[in-house]
């Protein structure tokens, strides 16, 4: 299979990233061929059933070719009938009247490949519970693809394991480095992928020199480093380029019924760090409202975190706490289904730091740094649905 970005000329700096999702088999096609602003109230509920990532592209990336023994299957009952193309735009100067025709071009063949490829989204679930204090020269976040999730999914689907052949690492403007770490029975194996000099404007799939096998009981950690020295307020997990993400997209074979393997750190212990004692229950608003103590009364947790007087010492202590917190496990199948471990709480594994990576091969990472003092970004997201009617395979 080969997939290449088709970015409209002149829009190279506006198109931030593109995601192609598989929709549920029960998708209501009455909304087909209409575009909508992503996650806007007028977006059809049917769009929310399109959650399984088939392919991901980010700014600065080029075309991607699958190995000759792997392809993206189309036309079987397990394959997508409808797909959703999600395009995120970064428009820092608020230009109006822009019309964009960017997308993805997929090359296909009837020559069936030996293995069907899959994509696993691993790391930190994109959520406000991902918090980064201001003024930090370095802050570390971790997203866990837990051994509980991998064990349940792989034991049921592929006890002999899956083979990873490429990885896309993804963060936003505060990102300075990302590593995808791989553990088995408490021992750390070779890094699946890393970029110790992350550049927001150059995000490309890394081909593994040797395919790496993930077995039941392994666990993965997506580890991200951030710099928020130029920020006066908290940075939150979210879709905007001024929010943050910490994600890895693993391309692997043979395809199994696991689309997302991620985690969210516990929020109450984060709030207790700044002195929050009680929130209003039941939670009827989002973000939820704090009840006590007095200095935070009737504030949202976002306002309370911003009100706290952050300094480097507090930030370092908070970072140590966050890395040790229990995590809520996200372990999702296709078709809006979930493995039984979904929503359960797990403890992060104890790991040694730092891991010394092998030298990068030229071309797998950029040596430039993310832009500093970047103006406030506005990210707009657009979705459009397509019907897949070819019975074929995509190929390289």
N, C-alpha and C positions, 0 to 999 in steps of 0.2 A: 504494500500500500504506500502511496505517496500523498501527502497533504501539503498544500502550500498556501500561505496567506495571499489574499488578493486585496491589497490596501490601495484605496483610491489615491491617485497622484495628488500630492499636496496635503494629504491627511495623515502623513506618516507619524507626526507628533500628536495627533488627536486620538487615534485608535489605540487604546490602552491594552486591552486584551480581548480575546474571543474564545468563547466556550461553546462546544457543540454537545448537546444533551440528548439522550434517548428518552422518549416519552413513554408513559405507562401504556400497557396494552389495552387498557380501558379508556384511552384518551377520547374526549369528545371533539370530533373533527369539525364541529360547527364554527369554530373560531379559526379555522385554517386560513392561512394567507393574510392574516391581519397582524400588523406590528403593534407593539405596546411598549410603554416605558416600563422598565423592569421594576417589579415589586411595588408598583403604584396601585392605589386603591381600585383603579378601573381595569387593572390587569385581570384577565379571566382566571378563575380558580383552576381551570384545566391546565394552565401553564405550570402550576405548582407541582403537577405530577411528572414533570420533566426534570428529573434529578440525577440521572446516571450520566456521568461525564464520558463521552466517547473520545473527544479530543480537546486539547487546550493549546492555545497560542498566546504569547505575550509579546509586548513591545520589544522590538529589536530582534525578534526571532526570525528565522528563515524557514524554508520548506523542510519537511521531515519525511524520511524514507524508512519504512519498516524493513527489517531483515528479510531475506528471500524466503525464509521458512514460516513467516508470520504474516497474517492479514486480518483486516477488519471485516467480519462476516456480515453479509446482507442477504435477506431473502428467506431465511429459515424462521420457524415460529419463535425462536429465542431472540431474533434480531429486531432492531427497531423498525417499526412501520412509520412512525412520525419522529422527527427530530426537531429540536428547538435550537436556534442559533442566537446566542446572547453576546452582544457587542457592547463593551464598555468604552466610553469616550472620556478623555481628559481635556477639558476646555478651560485652562487657567485664565484666559483673557476674556472669557464670556462672549465669544463671538456669536452673533445671531445669524439665523437664516442658512445655516450649514445643512447640506443634504449629502449623505454619505452612502456609497454603494460598496463598501468593503465587505469581505467575507472570506470563505475558505473554498479552495478548489480541491476536489478529491478525484484521484485517478483510480479507475477500477479495471478488473479483468474477470473473465470467466475461468481462468486458470486457478483452481482452488489451492490455497496454501495449506501446509500441513497442520498449522496451529491457528486457532482463533485468538486474537489479541484482546486484552482487557485493559482498563484503566482503574487504578485505585487512587482516590484522593485521600491523602494522609496529612496529619499535622494538627493544627489548632482549628477547631470548629470556629467559623467566622461569627464572632459574638462580642457584645459589649463586655463580657466577662474577661476578655483578653485586654488587660490594662497595662499601660506603660507610663510611669511618672515623667514629668517634664524635667529638663535640665540634666539629663543623664548622659555622660559621655559613652557609657556602655550599659545596656540592659539586655538580659537574656530571657527569652521565652522558649517553652518547649511544648510541642504537640505530640501526644502519644498515640501510636497505633499499638494498642496493648496486646500482650500475649493472650489475654482472655478472648479478645475479638478474633485474632488470627487463628487461635487454636480451634474455636468453634467453627469458623467458616471453612478453614482448610481441612479439618477432620471430616466434615460433612461433604466437602466438594472435591478436594484433591490432597489426600494424606501424604502423597509423595512430594508435595510442594509446587510452587509456581516459580517461574524464571523471569527475573526483571532484566530488561535490555536497554531501557532509557528512562531518564528522570528529568522532569521540569521542576525547578525550585522557584517559589514565588513569594515575594514580599513587596512592600511599597516604599515610599520615599525615605522613611526612617531606617530601612533595612541596610545593614552593613555586611552581613555574612549569614550564610545558611549552610547547615550540614544535615544530611540524612543518615543517621546512625543506625546500625543493625546489630542486634544482640541475640545470642543463643545460649540458653542455660547459664546466664550471668556473664558470659564472655562476649566482649565486643569483637565483631568481625570487621572486615574492610568496609570503609565508608561506601554507601551506595552512590552518593553524589555529594558534592560540596562546592561552595563558592565563597571563599574567604575575603573576597573584595567585590561584594555584590554591587551591581550597577542597575538601578531601576530602569534605565533606558536600554539595557541589553539583557533580555531574559530568553534563554535558548535551551532546548532539550540537550542534555548531556547523554551521549551514547556510552554505555558501559564497555570498557575494553574487554571484559569477560562477563558473560551473563551471571547474575548472582541469584542463588536459590533461596527462597523464603519457605521455611518449614513450619508446621503446627508448633505452637509454643514459642516461636521467635517473637521479638517485639522490635518496633521501630520508633525512633525519636527524631522528629523534625526540630532542629535546634536553630533558633534565629537570634542574631545580635542586632541591636538597634542603637541609634544615637539620637537623642532628643535634646541636645544642648541648646538648640535654637528655638525651643518650644516652651511656652509659659503655662500651658494647660496640659491635662492628661491626653494621651493618645489612646484611642479605643480601637478594638477590632471592628472592622466594617468594610464596606465596599469602596468608599472614597479613597483616593490616593493619599489624603491626609489622615485617613484611618490606616490600620495595619492588618496584614495577613501573615501567616506563617504556614505555608502549604508546600507539599510535595505531590506531584502527579507521577505515579509509577506506571510505566507501560510494561506489560508482562504477558506471558502465555503459560499454559492454556487458560482461557477465560473461565473465571468462576463467578459465583453469585455474591460478590462483595464489591460494592462501589465506593464506600466511604469507611475509613478506619481512622477516627480522630478522637479528640478529647476536649473538654472544657474544664478549666480549674474551678474549684469551689469559690463562690463569690462571698459567702458570709465571713469566711476567715480573712479575706482581703479587707472587708469592711471593718472587722474587729481590729485590724492593724491600725486604722485611723481613729479608733475609739467608738465606733458604732456599737450600740448595745441591743437595739431592738428595731424591727421594721413592722409596719402595719401588715397584719394578716387577716383574712386571706389576701393574697396579692391580686389586686384588681387593676393596677396600672402598670405601665412599662415605659421607662424604668420605674421600679417600685419605690415607695416612699418610706423614709426613715421616721421612726417614732421617738427614739431617744438615742443619745443624750440631747440636752437642750440646744447645743450649738448646731446640731444637724436636724432638729425637729422640722418635719414637713419638707425636707429636701429630698430630691431624688438621689440615688446612690452616685450618679454622675456628678451632680452638684456638690455632694459631700466630698467626693474624691478630689475635686478641683479646689474646694475650700481648704483642705488640709495643706499645711505649710510644708511643701516638699523641699528637701535639701539633699545633697549627695549622700549623706550618712543615712537618712531615712530611706532614700531610694535603694541603697545597697541592702539594707535590712529587709525591705519589702521584697526585693528580688530573691533573696535567700528564702524567704517565706513562700513566695509563689511557686518556686521550683520544687518545694517539698509538699505542696498541698495535694490532697486527694483529687482525682479527676473524674468527671462524669464521662462515661464511655459512649461514643457514637459509633455504631457498627451496623451499617445499612446494606440491604440488598437492593437489587433493581426492583422496579414496579412498586415503589413506595413501601416495600416490606422491610422488616428489621430482624436481625439475629437476636436471640433471647438476651444477650449480654447488653443490648442497647439500653442506655439510661442507668445502668448500674455504676457503682463507685469503685474505683481501683486506686491503689497506691502507686505512684511512679517508682520505677526500679531504682535501686542505688547504683550509680555508675561513677566511674573515675573520670576526672577531667584534668587537663585537656587531652583530647585525642590528637596525635600527630599524624596528619594526613600525608599521603605520598604527594610528590610534586605534580602539579596539574600538567597535562599535555597541552601544548600550545593550541589555542582556539577553543578551549572548553570554558574559559572564564575571561571576563574583561578586567583590565588593570585600572580602569578609570573609576572614579568615585561618584556616588550619587550627587546630584546637584544640591548645593546649599542655598539657604535663604530663598527657597523656591516660593513663588507667589501662591496664594491660596488657590487650591484646585477645586474645580467643579467636575464631578464625574457623573456622566449621564449614561444610562444603560438602556439598550433597546433589544427587544426580542422579536423574532419572527419564526413562524412554524413552517416546516416543509414536509411533504409526503415523500417517503422513499418507496418507489415502485419497481426498482430494478432488483431482480433475483441474481445476485452476483457477489463477487468478492472485490475488495479494494486492495490495491497492490502497490509495490514499489517499482 
